[in-house]
Every structure is written in C-alpha cells, then in structure tokens.
Amino acid sequence: MVDQPESDWLETFWSDLLSEEPLRVAAAWSLLQEAEEQQAVRNHLRKMATEDGWAEVQRRAARAALAVIAPDLDTPSD
C-alpha cells in the first residue's frame, strides 16, 4: 500500500467499509490485522446500526457492512 497520511487512510477505510458494496467492505475489513481492531470496528458498526443519533443512510450502511463482515450475527433492521 502506498504511504498516505493517516487521515486519508481512515477516510478511505471508512468510505469503503460503509460503501454498501460487498467487495469494498470485505477489502476494507481485510486491512484490519488485529482482533482488537476488528472488535472495535464491529462494535462501532453495531452502535451505528442500532443507536439513536445516526442518519438512516448511516444506519443502513452499517447494517450492510455487518452483513458482510459478520453474517452470522443478527444485524438489526428497521
């Protein structure tokens, strides 16, 4: 991967993860090497999908990402 500022990397990572495109979601997820990183991102996506304060488009994108990265988990649907 080409070196890029961390803020650019994070923006690209979250853009891909929340793209609702399974291949982009899976590619972004595969960049997370540590179990702790994966758990933190999974927890954040669950919050986005279920807690108040997120726009519907964000909630839908989080549910789509969870369906790709953790299809065995129940993903909430509104």
C-alpha positions as CSV (number, residue, x, y, z in Angstrom):
1,M,0.0,0.0,0.0
2,V,1.3,3.5,-0.9
3,D,2.1,5.6,2.1
4,Q,-0.6,8.2,2.8
5,P,-1.4,10.4,5.7
6,E,-3.4,8.5,8.4
7,S,-6.4,10.8,8.0
8,D,-6.6,9.9,4.3
9,W,-6.2,6.2,5.1
10,L,-9.0,6.4,7.7
11,E,-11.3,8.3,5.3
12,T,-10.7,5.7,2.6
13,F,-11.2,2.8,5.0
14,W,-14.5,4.1,6.4
15,S,-15.7,5.1,2.9
16,D,-15.1,1.6,1.7
17,L,-16.5,-0.1,4.8
18,L,-19.7,2.0,4.6
19,S,-20.0,1.8,0.8
20,E,-22.7,-0.9,0.8
21,E,-20.6,-2.7,-1.8
22,P,-19.7,-6.2,-0.5
23,L,-16.3,-6.3,-2.3
24,R,-15.2,-2.9,-1.0
25,V,-16.5,-3.8,2.5
26,A,-14.6,-7.1,2.5
27,A,-11.4,-5.4,1.2
28,A,-11.5,-2.7,3.9
29,W,-12.2,-5.3,6.6
30,S,-9.2,-7.4,5.4
31,L,-6.9,-4.5,6.2
32,L,-7.6,-4.9,9.9
33,Q,-5.0,-7.3,11.2
34,E,-5.6,-7.3,15.0
35,A,-8.6,-8.9,16.7
36,E,-8.9,-5.8,18.9
37,E,-9.1,-3.6,15.8
38,Q,-11.8,-5.8,14.3
39,Q,-13.8,-5.9,17.6
40,A,-13.6,-2.1,17.9
41,V,-14.8,-1.6,14.4
42,R,-17.6,-4.2,14.7
43,N,-18.8,-2.6,18.0
44,H,-18.8,0.8,16.3
45,L,-20.8,-0.5,13.4
46,R,-23.3,-2.1,15.8
47,K,-23.8,1.2,17.5
48,M,-24.3,3.0,14.2
49,A,-26.8,0.4,13.2
50,T,-28.8,0.4,16.5
51,E,-28.4,3.6,18.4
52,D,-30.1,7.0,18.0
53,G,-28.3,9.9,16.6
54,W,-27.3,8.3,13.2
55,A,-28.9,9.2,9.9
56,E,-30.8,6.4,8.2
57,V,-28.3,6.2,5.4
58,Q,-25.5,5.7,8.0
59,R,-27.6,3.0,9.8
60,R,-28.2,1.2,6.5
61,A,-24.6,1.3,5.5
62,A,-23.5,0.0,9.0
63,R,-26.0,-2.9,8.7
64,A,-24.7,-3.7,5.2
65,A,-21.2,-3.8,6.4
66,L,-22.1,-6.0,9.3
67,A,-23.9,-8.4,6.9
68,V,-20.6,-8.7,5.1
69,I,-18.1,-8.9,8.0
70,A,-20.3,-10.8,10.4
71,P,-23.1,-12.6,8.6
72,D,-23.5,-15.0,11.5
73,L,-24.6,-12.2,13.8
74,D,-28.1,-10.8,13.8
75,T,-28.0,-7.5,12.2
76,P,-30.9,-5.3,13.2
77,S,-33.3,-4.0,10.5
78,D,-35.6,-1.0,11.0
